[in-house]
Amino acid sequence: MKPDTILAQAGSRRDASTGAVSMPIHASATFQHPALGQSTGFDYSRTGNPTRQALEQTLADYEGGAGALAFSSGLAAIDAVLRLFSSGDAFVVTEDMYGGTFRLFENFGVQRGLRFVCVDTSDTDAVARAFCSSKAKALFVELPTNPLLKVADLPALAQCAKAHNALFIVDNTFLTPAACRPLDIGADITVYSATKYLCGHNDVLAGIVVAKTAEHNERLAYIQNATGAVLGAFESWLLLRSLKTLALRLARHEKNALVVAEFLRNHPKIHNLHYPGLSSDPGYAILGKQSSSFGGMISFETESRAKAEHILSSLKVFMFAESLGGAESLVTFPLMQTHAAYDAETLARLGITDRLLRLSIGLEDAGDLMEDLAAVL
Ligand SMILES: Cc1ncc(COP(=O)(O)O)c(C=O)c1O
């Protein structure tokens, strides 16, 4: 089946006993054994649950992976991937990634003996140099980065990781497999905060890992069962329901984002606008080659912190809240919210200032979004 068909029928044809078109919510912690040594295929919901399995199978099929696993949050999913590695192993990672991922790496990855080399992954030469100096076992890339929306060249990075015998892991939260398919262009593993676009309604916290090979999927399934941060049956069902409209929603997010970005580009009070869908953006050409959408995320600087605070408290359509990828447009202050885990020196070097705001463009009327911004600017 083509990708759009897989999405439209997410969870269908999976309950042969009833023929349910919508996958039922199997709210059962445990499953009755027919006899000693026999199983229905399900024993205990941490190990496997039919509703969660329908979600995992849909995502594996959609992305062309050997398997997918659903976790209770994006960070739980990333933590499981870290557990594939052993003390002493080094990672080359995106320097301006989501602050919670940075906190996980810096606090708990380092505690387990892992090393992290932070580089600008939009600079392929810098990644190659980091590999040579660190002998890293993995490359972890966010695309585009958060909140500066820098664009990495995935096929070039895949070659680089391969040349160093390293695992290539892509956090594809911002673009989703409806737009960008890292496993098709050389990545080994994709991770998602499914809380964002995959869910799309700001009502579920979830994480997904998709592995290209059966070997990695089996190891990750073992880790998932052993550590236990699985997604519940109800949340799995909500995600299955959300996946049916993923491609449609993403197209509308992008359409609205382009209208808003064009408006901001011409506004005298906006500085350092970042949206890779503008032809003037440094990431435009490269993202256009590896993604069918530029996504719905925009960031920019205002003239002062006071102005940024005024915008946060005065917008009427955008809500001041910390997330992205949902139907509702949100505005975030990365310095004190998503990136609070970074030290002041790193924030200053990266350009995450007290004037920087991040917009998650929702599904509303684009005119309402522009008028809202125009009024506060
Ligand atoms: C790119 C990215 N990866 C991972 C995460 C973590 O996901 P969660 O909040 O679902 O744990 C986030 C959260 O904002 C994110 O933006």
PDBQT file of the ligand as one rigid body, heavy atoms in Angstrom, charges set to zero:
ROOT
HETATM    1  C1  LIG A 401      12.599  17.780  18.739  1.00  0.00    +0.000 C 
HETATM    2  C2  LIG A 401      12.137  17.191  20.046  1.00  0.00    +0.000 A 
HETATM    3  N1  LIG A 401      12.568  15.969  20.400  1.00  0.00    +0.000 NA
HETATM    4  C3  LIG A 401      12.168  15.394  21.560  1.00  0.00    +0.000 A 
HETATM    5  C4  LIG A 401      11.329  16.041  22.435  1.00  0.00    +0.000 A 
HETATM    6  C5  LIG A 401      10.909  15.383  23.717  1.00  0.00    +0.000 C 
HETATM    7  O1  LIG A 401       9.606  14.880  23.590  1.00  0.00    +0.000 OA
HETATM    8  P1  LIG A 401       8.542  14.727  24.798  1.00  0.00    +0.000 P 
HETATM    9  O2  LIG A 401       8.243  16.105  25.285  1.00  0.00    +0.000 OA
HETATM   10  O3  LIG A 401       7.393  14.035  24.134  1.00  0.00    +0.000 OA
HETATM   11  O4  LIG A 401       9.214  13.888  25.836  1.00  0.00    +0.000 OA
HETATM   12  C6  LIG A 401      10.838  17.315  22.098  1.00  0.00    +0.000 A 
HETATM   13  C7  LIG A 401       9.917  18.025  23.016  1.00  0.00    +0.000 C 
HETATM   14  O5  LIG A 401       9.629  19.183  22.855  1.00  0.00    +0.000 OA
HETATM   15  C8  LIG A 401      11.269  17.904  20.873  1.00  0.00    +0.000 A 
HETATM   16  O6  LIG A 401      10.855  19.128  20.511  1.00  0.00    +0.000 OA
ENDROOT
TORSDOF 0
